[in-house]
Amino acid sequence: MLSQKARYALRAMVELARVEADAGGARSQATAGELALRADAPRKFLEAILLELSRHHLVISRRGKFGGYVLARPAGEISFAEVIRVIDGPLALAPCVSPRLNFRKCDDCPDKEACSLREALLMARDATAGVLDSYTLAAAASSGAAREASAAL
């Protein structure tokens, strides 16, 4: 299940993508306060999330009076899966279906090859990763903008 922390991270990242789109693709920044309002997230909690995203090179933090946050790469190059993995860890429902880096045998399963759950969990992980790896911040920002425009009509 997606944590609230990951939801706030995704919302803030989509808002940064919207700021970038509004600026015509130029790197425009937003303050933590602006992002907290736009993402409907508690400011202090969001600041901690943004710090974590900065440590993983998804956002760039600019200090000072005119500081703020910008996406580290274009919005079309940052996937939902990348943000979720930074905040919540692997997408897999069980450690035995994680890719090589995060793989580990389940504590209660004597043999991964004989596990009756593994095949279904592996398919779920692959399907989830397929969707989230291909869905970018740019796609989310543009679909949200399209929804807002149609709602205004």
CORZIQUI-V642659 format. One record per run of one state. SS is the DSSP state (@ for helix, = for strand, . for the rest). FROM is the first residue (numbers start at 1). LEN is the number of residues. Records with the same first field share a line. If there is no record, write none. Layout:
SS=FROM-LEN + FROM-LEN
This chain:
.=1-3 + 23-7 + 31-1 + 40-3 + 56-3 + 63-5 + 72-3 + 78-1 + 89-6 + 98-2 + 103-9 + 115-3 + 135-1 + 153-1
@=4-19 + 32-8 + 43-13 + 75-3 + 80-9 + 95-3 + 100-3 + 112-3 + 118-17 + 137-16
==30-1 + 59-4 + 68-4 + 79-1 + 136-1
